[in-house]
Amino acid sequence: GTVQAQHAREMEAVKSGHAQHAGIVDRLDDLEKMVEDLSSARDDHGRGTDSKVEQWAARLATCEAQGSAVQDLRKTVSSLAIERPIHAERVEALERQLGESSERSAAEMKAAQAKHDALHNRLQACEKLSNNFG
């Protein structure tokens, strides 16, 4: 009886560990998708318009809101680091990529906003000049 009970407890522990591992893999896949999405958005910069800048700002805000999720994921992965060190490396790489992508996106948005402001100023100057002749 006690050997069977011990075996049953060990099986439950293995099942629980497997379920945690599957959840971590899903969360890592989600992070990888976010990094791909940010890279794709950055590639579309050449076609930038005001609506693109607004889309980037929304995506960046969403990405930044995921910060606590990334921290939770890091804690979970750290607890499994002895058994699954490759996951900790993937999370760190993804966090680095996500941080770099966020920084690049923020810089690109600033540059796009500066161009937008310059064009707006030129338009106002042109309209003012036109009104002086009209």
N, C-alpha and C positions, 0 to 999 in steps of 0.2 A: 504494500500500500504506500509506504513512504517513498520508495524509489519512483513509483508512478507519479506521485504528487510532485516530487522534485522535478521529474522530467516534464510534467505539464507546466510547472512554473518557468522552467528554462525555455520551453517552446513559446510561451506567452511573451517572455522577455525578447526573444529573437523576433517574433512578429511585431512587437512594439518598435524595436529598433529599425526594422525594415520599413515600417510606416513612416517613421520620422525621416529616414533617408529618402524615401520617395517624395515627401513634401519638400525637402531641401532641393532636390533635383528640379522639381517643378518651379520653385522660386528662382533658382539659378537660370532656368530657361527663360523665365519672364524678364529677368534682368538683362540677359543677352538680347532679347527682342527690343527692349528699351534702348540699348546701346545702338543696335542696328537702325532703329527709327530715328535716333538723334543724328546718326551719320547721314542717313538719307535726307533729313531736313537740311543739314548743312550743305549737302551737295546741290540742293535746289536753290541755294542762295543767289546764284547768278540770275535767276528769274524773279528775284525779290520784288515785291510790291508791298504796299501798306498792309494788305491782308496777310501776306506771308510773314511780315514782322509780327503781326498780332498772333498768328498761328504759332510762331516760334516762342513768343512770350508765354503763351498758354502751355505749350509743351514743356518749356523750361520750368514753369511754375509747378507743373505736374511732376516733373522729374525731381525738383527740389522737395516736394511734398513726400516723395518716396524715401527721403533720407532716414526717417525713423524705421521704415521697413528694411532698409539696408542694414541699419544698426541691429535690428532684431535678428536678421539673417546672420550677421556676423557672430552674434552671441550663440545662436543655435549651432552654427558650423564649428565654432570654437569648442563647444562641448563634445563634438564628435571628431575633433582634429586628430586624436590618437588613432582612431580607427579609419578615418577617411581624410588624410592630409591633402589629397588632391582637391577636395572641395574648398578648403580654406584658400588654396592658391587661386582657384577659379574666382572666388568671391573677391579677393584682393585685386586680381586683374580686372574684373568687371567694375569694381569701385573706381580703380584708376582710370579706366576708359570712360566711365560715366562722368567722373570729375573733369577729365580733359575735354570731353565732348561738351559738357555744360559750360566750361570756361570759354571754349571756342565759340559756342553758340552765343554766349553773352557778348563776346567781343564783336562778333559779326552783327549782332543786333545793334550794338552801339554804333558801328560803322554805318550800317544801313540807316539808322536814325539821323546820323550826322549828314549823310547824303540827302535824306528827305528834308531836313531842316534847311540845307543849303539851297535846294531846289525851290523850296517854299519862299525863302528870302529873295531869290532871283525873280520868282513870279510876282511877288509883291512889288519889287522895284520896277519891274516891267509894267505892271498895271498902273503904278503911280506915274511913271513916265508917260504912259499912254493917256492917262487922265489929264495930264498937263497939256497935251496937244488936242484933246477932244473937247 
